[in-house]
Amino acid sequence: GKVVRGYFGVIPQELDAEALASGTVRMNWRKGENKYGVDYVIEMRKEGQAEFQFVDQVRATKYDHKGQKPGEFKIYRIKARKGDAYSEPSNEASVYSAEMKV
């Protein structure tokens, strides 16, 4: 079959993001059909931003994005990465970070 340059593998599935009162956004997702040796790139877009920004890269299928400002609207997505090749992005998951209780 034809290889599409820069694309590989399977899209991460079922991304879920939850804002905790501590300012952490807790994410988890399913790897889909991805095999071992795949990294996951977390990307985030804030309200009003056009482009997604790189947050971090992990091996696990979960991530805690710490130190986030409560009440801020954010959209997250995940890409699988192997070397220089990236998958298409997962579904997007949005959060309003939980308001701090005063």
C-alpha positions, 0 to 999 in steps of 0.5 A: 500500500501507499505510505503517507509520509509523516503519518503512521499507525492508529489514532489514540481513542476516547480522550477524556480530560477532567479538571481538578480543584488543585489546578491539575487537568487529568487526562486518560485515553486508549491507545487504539491499535498502537503497539509498544514503542509509541509515544503520545504527544499532548497538545492544548489550545486555550480559548482564543488561540488558533493553534494547538501548542505542545504540552508534553510527550509521554509513554503512558496513556494518561497525563496530569497537566499540573499548575493550570489556572482554575476557570480557564477554558482549554481544549486538549488532543493527543497524537501518537508519535513514532520517530518523526511520524505522527498520527492524526489527532484524537478526539478533542476534550475540553475543560473549564478548570475547576474553580478554587474554593475560597 
